[in-house]
Each structure stands twice: as C-alpha cells, then as structure tokens.
Amino acid sequence: MKKLKIGAIVLAGAMMLSLVGCGSNKVKYYNKYVKLGDYKGIEYTLDIKEVTDDDVQSKLDSFVDGLKTKEEVTGRAVADGDIVNIDYEGKMDGETFEGGSAQGYDLTIGSNSFIEGFEAGLVGHNVGESVTLALKFPDEYPNSPEKAGKAVTFDVKINSISVENTPELTDQLVKDNTDYDTIEAYKDSIRKDLEEQNKETAESNAKREVFDKAVANAEISGYDENEVKKLIDQEFETFKQQAAQYANYGYSYEDFLSMYGYTSEDALKKGITDYVKEYLNQKMVLYCIADKEGIKATEEEKDKKIDELIEMYSGKKTKEDILKEYTEEYFDVSILTEKVNKLLMDSAVKVDSTEAATEADASTEAEDTTEAATEAATEAE
C-alpha cells in the first residue's frame, strides 16, 4: 500500500482522491484528538545528490535510444536481437487460456519477456513459417501460480522480421534533435537539469522530514470512527475495483493481493486500516496547525487550482466536473499543505547530515545509558 505523505506532495491520484472524500464537517473534531507538539524550529537535513558522469551518460544513452529506427529485413531467418512480429495461440491440455494468444505482437528475441524456450524456438525460422513450441511454465510462476510447472504448446506464425538501427552520436545528431549544437553543450544542459532535479528532490525530502517530525511530536489520542470506517470502505472498494480490472488479464484476486504484498484479505484490511490512520494522523495535524496559525484556503486559491486542472484537461472538463471528481476538500488539503509546509520550513533549522547523525547517535547512547541505569537500580532493589 503506497504511503501518503502530506509533507512531501500535494494530494493527487485515485487513491488520494478516495481518501480526501470525507466532508470538511469532520474538521471541527480534530482538535479534540490532537495535542500539537513542537512544529517550529524543527531540524532537517538537505542532502543534494551529486550528479555523476554516469548519470549524464545514462541520459545521453536514452537520447540516442529514443532515435532508434526499425527496419524490416527479408531474405534471412530469425536471429538473436531481431524484432519478430508474430501471431500466437497458447494451449494447455488442448484448450486455449486467458492471456495466451495475440495477433500482430512485436517480440524482441533475447528479451526474455516470454517463458523459457519461446524466443529461442523461433530462431532459424523464416517469415511466413508456422512453428509449434512445446514448452513448460516455470515451476515458480508468481504472475499466474495456477500455471506453474504445467505443459503448454504455442502455435506461432512469423509475420515479419525487423531490426533496430541505432544512430551514431554526433554533433549533427544533437543539432538536428535538440536545442544544442554540440554533444558537449547538450551534456552540460543534461547535467544542469539533473542538478536541478536533485535539488528539488532534496527539498521535497526535507519538507517530508520536517512535516513527519511535526506529526511525530503531536499526541494523537483517537479518531472519528465514522471517518475511519468511511475511508477504509472507500479504499477497500477501490482495491476490489482494480482487482476486477486485472481479472480481465488473467489475474485472480489472490494474485492481485500478492502483488501488493498481502497473503489474505484480512491482511489487506489491516494494511488499509494502518494506511488510513497514518493518513489521518497527517491530515489532522495539518488542519490543527493551520487552525492554530490562522491559515486558510481562500476561494480565489481554490479557483486557481481548478483552472489549472481545467487547462490540464484541455478544457474538456468544467468546474463542476472537476469538483465532482476531486471534491472541495481535495483543494483545501492541497492549499493548506503548501501553506503549512512553508510555515514549517520558514522556521526550520538546516543541519548537515554529519551533525544530524551525531545527534542521533548521542540520543541512542543516552537512551542506552538510561536503560542500563534503570536495570542497575532494579537489580539493586
């Protein structure tokens, strides 16, 4: 279950939307469940990852890969590395099975994207040939455990053979496909972009760290059980709907549970419950800090965010559509998150990672000393 971090991001996505669906009439209850601790002057680290030459080269390689062209070849058989376009039909015990057949599928030989023996079985065959492959699913096959170890045959027709041509990296290639004239100038721009991305990531992590500490410093005595139940039910329903969609691709409900790391529906419900309560811890602290500091989300600010979404949807959705899909509270939380994060960061104190580690070690040592003294006193008694 993905964790929601108000301190790091503005709420977005299907799961987030399901969680902010509870009406703002619940907000008045939060103060009775939350006793704020220190939320100003919190220490944080800003660890900006260094951009390496390998990082730059990886981006450069991706640029070249993106300019590959595919060329159909004739007059020879399938070889390793080729892209073969195929029709195939899989059968177990003489019967076709869900997800075992396709038409016009592009398969790269050597990609190991099919079970062992499938790709190798096409090598040496020519366009127009039909091949029958007698294979076996792996003994361990998490994608579809019910197929594990079972015999399977695939009838495959080879429609065409293609190869990918990778262009040579030259100044001219860069000039023709970017805003830069030389490889070196493009590499410099890549490095600057990566440095900016790393800086933004570090700042986002710092916000998360500060907000998480503010939440940890607060005392949470309980929850509005009606809100908890509603959020759990919504999240569980979302999970079941997603599982139903995956069932169309041959995944059982148990398969889908396993993909998320759950062994049973009871384990799922516990995971959802923990997730919802963690979210509510953050949300309640967010609202309580905002209330104490007199921070509000204005109608103008909400309208601006709605307009941004309307623009993102290229005007295909109206304000009413947006509010129905995202809810009023989505925009409240989004705006309050930005404002509260700014408040916390304006007062926060940056320390270097060495200093933070030293303080953490000292804290641990003090706890160990206290524990040892307590044990000694107990023994003395």
N, C-alpha and C positions, 0 to 999 in steps of 0.2 A: 504494500500500500504506500503510495507516494506521500511524503510528508509535506504539509502546508506550512510555509514559513512566512508569516506576515512581515517579519523584519527584513526579508530579503526581496520580496516580489510583490507586485500588485496582483490581487487575486484574478486568476484567469483560467479558462479551460472548463471542460464539462464537470469534472469532479468538484472544482472550486465553486462553480455556479450552484451545484446541488447543495453545497454547504452554507452558502450565504442566503439561502432561500427563506430563512426564518424571519418573521416580521420584526421591525425595529421596536415594537411594543415590549419586547423582552429586555431591551437595554436597561430599563429602569431597575431591573432586578440584579444587574451585575454588581453594583456597588455593595450589596449585602453579602455577596460571595467572595469579594476580592478586597484584600488589605494590601495596598501598594507598599512596596519596599523602596529601596533606592533605585531611581531611574535616571538621575542626573549624575554627571561625573564618572560614568562607567568607563573603565579602561578597556582598550581594544588594541589589536594589532592590525597593521596594514601590510600584509605580505604580498608584494607585487612580484609575480613570477618573471624571471628573466627570459627574454626571447633568445633562443639559441640559433645557431646557423642551421641546425637540423630542422627546427621549426619553420624557418624561412624556406628551406629546400623542399619540405613536405608540401607547402602551399604552391611552390613553383611546379612541383611534380603534378599536383592536382590540376593546375592550369593547363599543363601540356596534355594530361589525360583527357581533359574536357574538350580538347580539339581533335581527338582521335576520329578517324573516319572509318566507315565499314564498307568493304569492297567484296562483292560476290566473286567467287572463283569457280572455275569449271575445269574439267579435264583431269581431275585427280580425286583420290579418295579422302575421306575424313582423316585429319591428323590432330595430334595434341595441340591445343590452343585455338583451334577453329571454333567459329560460332556456327552451329548447325541449327537450321530451322526444321522442326520435326512435328509430326502428329504422333501421338502415342495413346495406347489404351492398356491399362493395367488390370489384371485379373487375379483373384485369389480363389482357389477352389472352383475355378471355372466361371466365377462371377465378377463382373466389374465392381469397383468400390469407389466410394466418395473421395474425390480429390486425386484419383489415379489416372485420369485421362485429360488430354488437352489437344487443341488444334493450333498449328502455327506457332509453336513455342520455340523461342530462341534459347539454346543451351550452349554455354561455353565449355568445350571439352577440357577437363582438367580443373574445373572449378569446384568439383566435389559437392555440387549442390543437389545431386541425386544420390540414391543409395549406391553402395559399392558394386561395381560391375556394369552399371548402366552406361556411363560415359565411355569406359574402355571398350564396351561391347559394340560401340558404333565406329570405332577407329578401324580404318581399312575398307569401309563400305562407301559406296558411291551414291550420288544424287539419284533419286528415283527408286532405290532399293528399299525393300521392307525387311526388317530384321526382327526376330523373336528372341527376347532375352529371358532366360530362366534364371531368376535371382532369388535372394532371400533378404528379408528385412533384418536389420541388426538385432542382436539379442537384447540390447538395451536401446529402446526407441521412444524417448520421452514425448516426442510430438504426437504419437499415436500408440500408446502402450499395448493396445489390443492387437496391433500388427507385429509386435516384436517377435523375431525369430521365425516368422511364417514365410512359406514359399510364395513367390509371386512371379507372374510372367508379364512381360510388356511386349506388345506388338508395336513396333516403331517404323514409321515411314520417314525417310530423309528427303526433305523438300529442297533444301539448298545448303550450300557451304559458303561462309564468308570469313574474311579475316579483318582484323583491325589494323589500321595503319597509324602509327604514332609519329607525329611531325617532329622534326628536329628543332630544338630550342635555339632560336637565333634572334638577333636584334630585330630583324624584319618581322618575324612571327609575333614578337612582343608589340611592335609598332602597329601591325595590322589588327591586333585583337585587344589592345589596351589603350590607355591614355598616355603611355610612356614610349619613348623612342629606343631605349636600350634595355638589355637584361638587367644591368646594374641599377638603373633608375627604377625599374619595376621591383627589384629585390628590396631597395630602400623603402619603397612605398609599402611593400608587404610587411617589412619589419616595423614600420611606424604604426600600421594598422594593428598588428599583433600586440605591440606595446600598449596601445590604447585599449584593446580588448582586455589584456591582462590587468591594466589599471582599473577598468570598470568592474572586472570580476573581483578584484581585491576589495574595492569599495563596497560592492554588494555583500561580500562575505563579512566585512566589518559591520555593516548595518545589521546583518543577521546576528552577529556575535553580540552586539550591544542590545538589540531587542530581546534576544534569548536570555541575556543576563537580567534584563528588567523583568521578564516573566518569571525567571527563577527566583528573583528577590521578592516577588509578591507571594502572599499567602492566599491560596485558593481553598476555600472551605467547602465548596459544593457547586452544584449546577442546577439550573432549571431543568428538572427531569423531563418535562414535556418537550423542551427544545432538544434535549439529548436524544429522546426517542424519535422525534421527527427527523433529525439529521441522520441517525442510524438507519431508519427506514428508507430515507431517500438514497443514501449511499448504497445500501443493500440492493435496492431496486435497480439502481444504475449498474451495479455489478452484474445482476441477473440479465439485464438487457444486453450488456456487452457479451456475456457468455452465450446468449441466444444467437447473436450475430456470428460469433466464432463457430457455433454449431453448424452453420452453413458451409464451413470449410473443413468439416470432419472432426472438429474438436469436441470432445464430450465435456460435460460440466466439470467432471473431476480433472480433466486435462487443464481446463481454464483455471481451476483452483490452484493446481500445481504450478502453473505459470507465474502466479502471484506469490508462491511460496507457502500455500496453505494445504494442509493434509485433510481437512474436513470443513464442512460448513460451519460447525461450531467454532473452529479456529478462525475462520473468516470473520464471523460475527464478533469475536473477541478483538481481532485486529481492527475492525471498523470502529468498535467502541473506543479502543485506545486512541485511534486516529481522531475521532470526533472530539474526545476530551482534550487531546493535545491542541487541536484547533481552537476549541472554546477557551482554553487557558490563554492562548494568544489573543483571541478576539476580545475577551472580557478585559484583559489588561490594557489592550489598545483603547477600548472605549472608556475605561476608567481614567487613564492618563489624559485622554482628550477632554473628558468631562472636568477633571481637576484643573487643567490648563486653559479651559475655555476654548478649545479648538473645535471647530465645526466645519462641516462640508456645506458650502453655500450652493444655492440653486444654480448660480452662474457657473460654478466649477463643475457641477454635475452635467449641466447642459453642454459645456465644452467637451467633456469626455464622451458624451452621447454623440455629439457632432463628429468627433474623431472616429468613432465606430461606424457611423453612417458613411463617412468618407472611405473607411477601410472596406466596407461592403459596396463601394462604388455607387452609393445612392439607391441600392436595391432594397434597402430596409428603411422604414420610417422610424421616428422617435418611439412610437407606440410599439413597433416590432422589437426595438432594442430593449425597451423597458420590460416587455413581456418575457424576453429571452434571458436578460441579465438581472432583472429585479432592481428596485430602488436601492436596496441595501448593498448590492454589489458596488455601486458608485460611492456610497457612504464609506464603505470599508476601504476602497481604493484611495479615496482622497484623504481620509484620516490616516491611513498607512503612510502616505507621503509626508503629511504634516508632522505626525508624531515622530517618524524616523528623523526628520530634520531637527526637531526639538531635541531628541536624544543625542544626535551626532554633534549638534552645536555645543553641547555641554560635555561631550565625551572626551576622554583623555587618551591620546595615542601613546602606546608604549612599544618598544621594539620587541621582537619575538624572544630574544635572549632574556630580556628583563621579565617578560611575562612567564617564561619557563622557570626562571629563578624563583619568582614569587610563588608559582605553583608548587615547586619542589619544597620551598620553605614551609608552605601551608601543609603539605603532606607530612613533612618532618615534624611540624608542631603537633599534628594530629596523632602521629605515631608516639611522640613523647608523652602526650596527654594520656593516650591509651595505656602506655606502659606504666605510667604513674598510677593510673586507676587500678590496673591489675596488681601492682605492688601494694597499694593501700588495702585492696581486698584481701590479699594473702596475709597482710599484717593483722587484719581483723580476725 
